[in-house]
Amino acid sequence: MSTPVKREAGTPLSDAATSPKHTAPGPSSPGPASPKSKSPTPAPGSPAPEVSGVLSGAHWLQQGLPEVDEDELDSTLGSDVESSTASISSSILNYRTLNGRTYHSDSVTDGEYWGPNDQKHLNALEIYAHGLFLMLGEKLHQAPLKDDIKQAIDIGTGPGYWAIDFADKYTNCEVIGTDISPVQPTWCPANLSFQIDDATKEWTFPDNRFDYIHIQFMNGAVEDWTELYKQAYRCCKPGGWIEHIDVSPNILSDDGTVTVGSAMDQYGKVLSEAGIKINRRTTTSQDGVQESGIKEAGFINMTVKDYKMPVSGWPEDPKLRQVGHCAFAAISEDLEGVIQFHFGHVMGWSQEEITTFAAHLRQEMKGMKMHGYWPWKCVYAQKPLDA
């Protein structure tokens, strides 16, 4: 039995019910391939379609570094925002490196994940997570959870910020956070534990265990979302909930200020093309995979909420401006870390090309003449009581 999908708007800026096709990866969960071993694996079957209008890294070298226009900078932004668990074996701490940045260990997964796991990236994630929390109305979840839930899991927990806050709120609930990198704090609430696990492989949890399964910001990390949702369905209790919140790297604008060929325009296009090449699409919130995959897995009572995250503090609304400030601060803290894997390792850009592009993107964001935003989507649904 299935029920109609309810679609709701999120924040006041969140009226994008129909999203164009592409997104920006987000920081969380699995990690990238070794630069010294195999090259990214293309999708099976016929060649993947290319994203139109993608400019090369050489184009940005030809542009040169942008000139700084002090009058365009927003003084309220200020300057750019500048341990592992005791039970983890040393092999898991043997991280991969790519141009001086560290990524997850080969001993955990053979998957290709784009996000670094070093402190610089974790700092950016903390800022970004706060902006996401504000965008979602300062709510840890949108699904209608009961106060007495007993078991919850956060898939791709990353540094564990969300899991810690959730465990603090639901003190009688046993909370588990899983990730492929041991970057979570050693101190955490008594009802929370972290496990090193690859969610893209078969789940080892028993059937019907969890009241709530939370997935957030894992775009670009999963090859087969429907299979992951089926694993979640098996492990979810009858009447329990799954919630998946994700983004697309395509920076859009409702007033046409994000122009074709700009760095904002190219950011999402290059990331989208790279995701297609390695069969891990980065456009999760725009592909419809959340709705279709969760439904195919067997969940019902689905609700879809669309959000827009400003890339800087351009909105007049004070709450959205704060969200934009967080997004800009996070991307400024580690833009190179966000794009290094896809632009360099997958698309073959040189470090000089990446650095030059990053300078152009930062300048466009600081100038705030382009009213760009990232499209986010929250989908939550319930496992049937009679399942």
N, C-alpha and C positions, 0 to 999 in steps of 0.2 A: 504494500500500500504506500502511496506517496501523496504528498500534499503540495499545494501551490507554493512557489517560492515567493517570500515577501522581500521586497526591495525597499530599503530606507536610505535617506540621505544621512550623511554623517555630520560634520561641522558645517557652519554656514557657507563655507567655500566648497562644500562637498555635494555638488549637484551633478557630478559627471556620471550619469547613469549609463551612458554609452561611451566607452573609452576607445580611443584610437589604438593601434596595435603595437606596442613595445614598452620596456621599463628599465630602471636602474637597479643593479644588484644591491642588496642590502647586507649588512654585516651580521652574521650569525653562523652557527653550526659548521658543516663539513669544510675541508680545505683543499688547495690546489695541487696540481701534479708536479712531480719533480722536474726541474728544468734540465737536469742532466740525464734524464732517462728518456722515456717514450714521449713522443709529441702527442698533443691532444687527439683523442680518438673521434673521428667524424661519425655522424649519425649513420646507422645502417641503412642499406637500400640505396635508392637513387640520391643524387646530390641534393643537399638541402638548398632551398631557395635563399637567395641573397637579399639583404635589406637594401632598398634603393637609396641612392643619394649619400652613400658613405664616402667621406673624403679620407685620403691617405695621411699617414703621419708626415710625409714629406710636404704636404700642403701647409702644415702649421710651421714647419721650419722656414718655408718661403715667406710666411707672414712675419716671422721674427717675434721677439718678445714684445708684448704690448707696452705702450707708454702709459705711465701711471698718471691719471688725472685726479689730483687731490680733491677737486670740487665734487667729483662723483662719489667719493667715499662717504659712507654713513658713519659719523663719529660715534654713534651709539654702539656700533659693532666692536669698536676697539681693535686691537691687534689680533692676528689669527690665534685661535686657541691652541695654545701650545699643549708565581708561586704555585704554585701548582698544588693539587691536593696530595696529602701525605700518603695516600694509599696507591698512587699511580706508579707503575713500574718505570724504570729508567728508560726502557725502550720507547715508551710513548713520548718521553721528553726529548727524544732525538729528532728534533724538528727538521723539516726541509727548509732550504733557503733559496731565495730568488732575489738577486740584486740587493743583497744585504737585509732582506726582510725574511722573517720566519713564518712557516706555515705548519699545518698538521703533520704528524708523523706517518710514514709509510706503514708502520706496524698496525695502525688503526683502520685505515681504509685505503683502497686503491682508486678511489674516486677523485675527480678533479674539482676542487672547490677553490673559489677565487679569493677568499678573505684571509689576510695575514692574521696571526694569533699573537703578535708581539704587543708590547705595552702601548706603543703609539696608536695602533689600531684600536686597542681596547679603550683608550681614552676617548677616541672619536665615537666609539659605540655607546659609551656612557652618555655623552651629550645627545647623540641621536635618539637613544632610548627615551630620554626625558622629553624631547620634542614629540616623539610618537605618543607618549603618555598624554601630553597636552592635547594633541590632535584628536585623540580618542575620548576626549571629554574627561580626562583624568580618571579613567576607569581601567582596571586591570583586565576586565573581560566584558564582552558584550552579551554573551550567552546567559540565559536566566538560571544561574546556578542556585541551588539550595544552600542554606547556611551550614547544613550538617553533612556536606560531602566528605567522603573518607579517603579517596585516592585520586590524585591528579598527577599529570606528567607534562613537562615542558620539553618538547622535541626541538633540538637545536638550540639549547639554552644559552650558548655563547658564554659571556662572563657571568651569567646567572642573575642579572639584575631583576628581571621579571619574576623568576622563581622565588627569589628571596622575599620580594614584596608580597607575592601571593601566599607564601607560607606564613608570613607575619599576619596577614589578614585572616586566613583560615587555619587557626592554630590547632584544630583537632583533625586536620587533614594531613595525610602522609603525602608529601610532594617529592617527586623525582625530577631532576633535570638531566637531560642527556646531551652529549656533544662529542665531537671527535678530538677536541683539544682540552687538556686539563688546565684551563685558565680561570676557573672559578675560585672564589676565596676559600681559604681553609676554615674560616669561621662562618657559620650560617645558622639559621634557626634550627632548633632540635628536631623539628618535623620535616626537615629538608635534607635530601642527600643528592649528590651528583654522581653520575656514572658515565664512563667513557664508552660510547656506543655509536655505531653508524646506522642512522635511521633509514638509510636507503637499502639496507640489507634486511634479511628476515628478522622480525622482532622476536626477542626471547621471552617476552612477558606472557603470562597465562591469559587464556580467554576471559573476557568479561571482568577485567580487573578495575578499570579506571572509570570514575564518575565524570572526569573532564580531561580532554586531551587538547593541549594548547600548542599551536605551531605559529611562529611569527618570524618574518623576515628571513626566509630561506630560499628566495628566488635565486636561480643560477646554481642551486646545489643539488637538485633532484632531476634524474633522467625520466622517471616514470611516476608522476604524482598519483595517478589512479591506483597503482599498486601500493603506494605508501598509505593512501586512504583506506584501502582494503585491510592492511595490517592494523590500522587504527580502529577500524570497525570491529575486527575480531577481538581486540583488547579492550574495547569500550563496553561498559556495563549496559544492559538494556535500560533505556531511559536516560543514559548518560549523553554527554555533549562533546562534539569536536568543534574547535574554532581555529580557523586559519586566517591570519592577517598578513598580507604581503603587498608588494609594490612592483612598479615597472620603472626602468631607468629612463624611459622617454620623458623628457622635460617638455611639457605642453604649456600653452597659454590660451586663454579664452578671448584675448583681445588682439591676437596676432603679433604680439611684441617679440616672441621667440621666433626669429626669422630663419629661413632655410640657409644652411651653411654656417650659421653661428656655432660657437663652441657648445652652447646649451643644446642646440639641435643635434649636433654630432655626438655628444656624450651618449645619449640613449641609442642612437643608430649604430655606433661602433660596438657598444656593449651587446646590443641585440644580435648583430651579425656574429660576434664572437660566441655568444651562447648557442646559436644555431650550429656553428662549426663543431662544437664539442658535444652537441646533443643535450645540453642543459640550458634550456631557454631561460632568459632573464626577464621575460615579459609576463610573469605569472599573473599579475593583477589585470592584464588586458587580454589574455588568451582565452578566458572563460574556463580554464582548467579547474579552478577551484569549485565552481558550481557543478560542472559536468562530472568531474572525478568523484566528488563527495556524494553526489546522487547515485552514480554507478556503484559505489561501494556499498550502498544500501541505506544511507542515512535519510531521514525525513525531516519535516518541519524546518526547512531551510530558510534562513534570512540572510540577505545580502546588503551590505552597507558600503557605499563609496565615499572616499575621502580625497582631499587634495592637500598635499603638503607643500607650502611655498618654499622655494629654494633659498630665499633670503627674506629680510624684513620689509618687503615692499607693501604688504597689505595694510589698509587703513585700520582694519579691525585689530584692537590691541592684543587679543588672544592669538589670532592668526599671525600677527607680526612676531609674537614671542616664539611661536612654532617655527617660523621662518628663520629667526635668529639662531635657534638651536640647530636647524638643518644646515645653515651656512657655517656655523662654528664647527660642526662635526666634519663637514666636507672640507673645510679649510685645514683642519687639524691633520687629515690624512687622505687627501684626494689622490695622491700618487699610490697609496696603498690600496685604495678602492679600485683603481683602474689598471694597476701594474700587471696583474695576471692576464686579463682579457686583451688589453691593448698590446702589451709586450709579448707575453708567452704565446698567446693564441694568434693575434693579428700581425705579429712580427715588427712592431714599432720599436725604434731605438729609444734609449733613455732620454736622449736629447729631444726627440720628437714628443715623448710623453711629458717631459718637463715644460716644453713650450706650450703644448696644448693646455696643460693644467694652469699655466699662467693666464692664458686667454679666458678660460672658464671662470677662474677666480675673479678676474676683472669684471666680467659680465655680471656675475652674481653681486659683487660689491656695488656696481653702478646702479642696480635696481631699476634700470630703464626697461628691462625685460621682465615681465610678470610671469615667470615660470613656476611650475609646480610639478611634483611627482604624483601620479595617480595611485592611490592605495585602495585596497579592497579588503573588507572583513566578511567572511562567510562562516556562519555557524549553523549546525544542524544536529539532530538528535537520533540516537539509535532506537528503533522501535521497542516498545515495552515487551512485545511478544516475540522478540528475536531470540 
